[in-house]
Structure formats: structure tokens, C-alpha cells
Amino acid sequence: MLILTMPTDLAELGLEHFIQWMGELGQRRAYFMYQGPESGLVASHPELQALAEQLRSLRDFREHEAIFLEVGPETKTLQSAFIHKSRRGQAAGGVRHWPYHTLEELLRDGLRLSLGMGRKSALAGLWWGGGKGVIAQKPGAELKDTGYRRALYREYGSFITSLRGCYVTAEDAGTRPEDMAEIFRTTRFVTCIPPEFGGSGNPSVATATGVVCAMEAALDFLGLSSLQGKRICVQGLGNVGSSLIQQLMEKGVGEVLATDISPSRTESARVRFSKLPVDIRLVDEEDVDLFREPCDILSPNALGGVLNPQTIPFIQAKIVCGGANNQLLEDDRDANALATRNIVYVPDFVANRMGIVRCANEQYGTLPADPAIQRHFDETWENSVHVVTHRILEHAQRQNTTPTHAANALADALSEELHPIWGHRSRTILDSLMADRWHLLG
């Protein structure tokens, strides 16, 4: 049988080509495992080693411990798990179900997101490492078909089980609590499962509350008093964005301008906030008008990369603080651009920690108004959102650097700490998967 030639350029490798190549090879699994500076990034298949070298050269690769890929046996979707650092504990982070055109797009997203999750957990004081799941949305898939979603997420759960616990998944963009319930049917390594199964459910409200705390800390740092009377621009009307608006109104903000690309979400928000000073607008994906609006705080709550050379020059806000992951398209360049314009940027993984905080430790049981969660909203606890935000902004000011650089440095130092009980157990699990030839067991 003629096997498709594997492209040597990662940027040109389409997902369908990769899936077809795996199928013709008679295999469903592949991995890239980092073995240190000397051995580098090792691929499961010799044919993938050239791609491993390109992957290692990407700016988003930060000595990630492992990347696992699997083609779903029934749905034929490409599923993945990314592990950045697991010294603080198992890699933890939600699974994103999103469309990608090339393997490089998927890999870069997973690399950035898993790095951010590790930094987020470290700054939140959680004993978890950095991880992320990514499922490539299949073109033409019936995403509203209950049967298809059940099959897809049960497949993903089985995939996670095969990794022996080095990665724990959760809810993220493109997924919902009922999807976590399906994953839970085939693995124990999942959080954010519905309350009826003993989980914490959707973490969006807690995430929004954390963003509000970060906003208040940034205002306090600038000596701008409270949120009362302020004008806030909110990008994204998903679960986090909508909850954020509700909480901002309860804080007495003067006005909210919010945008979204979804007609259904904008219409729902118009109905929900019809009697409040909230202006809801439907926009297209290229719209940058929101960034031109004069306001006290600009809050990105959609997808990443929205702070870039095309948007930053137009921002009319004093503060940027939101719940979206990876808001800066390029960390150093775009963080410096914001600082040059005297715009205070609260790094996303500082502001949006509460999603992982609320669900990461749900295996230890749940409590109403759980003190282990509520303390993150307390302005007096040394590791709360408010205190950590203030600490990072003050550090950046003293060191004449950006908040992003200050937050990264602090988080990366914390990420080197070993789990107080289990040490670097996940590294041992990764070594066992490699030794047992995980890629041939599927």
C-alpha cells in the first residue's frame, strides 16, 4: 500500500493530511517527548522527527514535557493533550474544541495554553502543573448532534485514561458541563463535571468574579478608587462575559459597552440587560471599534491574540483586564507596546485564575461557599487575586518592566517547586508511557 508522504514543513501540514497519514500507517497515536537539552524533543515515529525539530524551534515551545496526539477511533477527530511543567503536580487545564486548519495551528495553541495554565495554577497557589487539551473541530461535524458529542467526548475520556493521570482535563472553549459528564464516563481524570456527579459544574461565574477582583486591584494601584461610575468595554458575551457584566452592574459601574460576533449571544444579552445601562453590539471578527472606545477598563473575554499591533495603537482605556486566555499575540512585543502607551495590563492568567481554582480540587469534596475558594476573593489573603495583582503591578513599576514580565518571572519560579507529597511523579509517568511504547498500544 502506498503511504502518503509526510510534509517536512510543519506550517503546510493540514490536519486531514496528518490524520490520513496516520491511518495509512495503521496507527492512531503519536507523541513528542522532551528529553532535555542534549536529546531534545523526541518523536514517537521516525517519520515525525523532522517535525519535532521544527516544533522545538517555535517561540511557543518552552521545553514542554510532552505532547500527545490521537485520532478518535469512531469520530476520526484529532485529539491532543499538552503538558508544560508538572513539577508542582499533574498537568491540569481544560479541553478546547475548536477549528484548526494545520497541525501547526493546533500545536501552537496547545503550547501557549498549557504554559498559561501552569503559570495560572502556580500564582494561585495550586499544586498542579500546566496542561491543556485540544480537539480539532472536524469540518462538517454535527456539533449540535447529541450522539456525535457523546461519542467524541467518551473517546477523549478514553484517550485521557491512557495517559495514566499525568494530565487532568476540564471545561474550556467549545465544551460544556454535559461534555465533561461524557468524558467522566471513560476517565476519572476530569474536573468541572456537573454537580449531580459530584463536581463543581461550570466555573464561569467564579472566573468573572476573579476578573472583577483584578479590575479593582488595578484601579486601586492607579489611585482611581472603585468600579463605581466607571465605563467598561467588554469583548465577548459568553458565560464569563455575561456574568462579568452582571457583577459589574452590581458594583455600580456607570456604563458597559459589550460586543460579540454571535447573533444569538448578543440578542440574549440585550434581553437580559435591557433595563440596565448596557449597550450590546453585534460585530464581525475583524471589528476593532471596541478598542477605540474611551473607557476606564477594556475587558477581553473572547479568544486570544486580540492585543496586537492592529489593536493596541487604538486602545482608549487606562486598564486592560479580562478573562480570555493568551490575550497578547506576542508576549514581549505587545506587553511593551501597552506599557509605552501607559496602559496598565493585568496578565490574563492573573485575572482569570478562578476557573481552575474552582474545579481543580473538587476531588476533595465540596462545600457551600467553600473557604478554600472564597479566600481568593479576599483582599487580605496573601495569595488572593487582589493581592497578587497588586504585587505584580508594584513589582513591574519598581523594576521598570511590564506586568507580563513580572508575572511570568514569579510564576516560572513557583513552577519549579516540587509537589510536597508526590514530587515530580508525572515525569515518571511520562517515562513509563515512553518505555511501554504508548503510541503502539491504541
Order of alpha helices (4+ residues) and beta strands (2+ residues): alpha-beta-beta-alpha-beta-beta-beta-beta-alpha-beta-alpha-beta-alpha-alpha-beta-alpha-beta-alpha-beta-alpha-beta-beta-alpha-beta-alpha-alpha-alpha-alpha-alpha-alpha
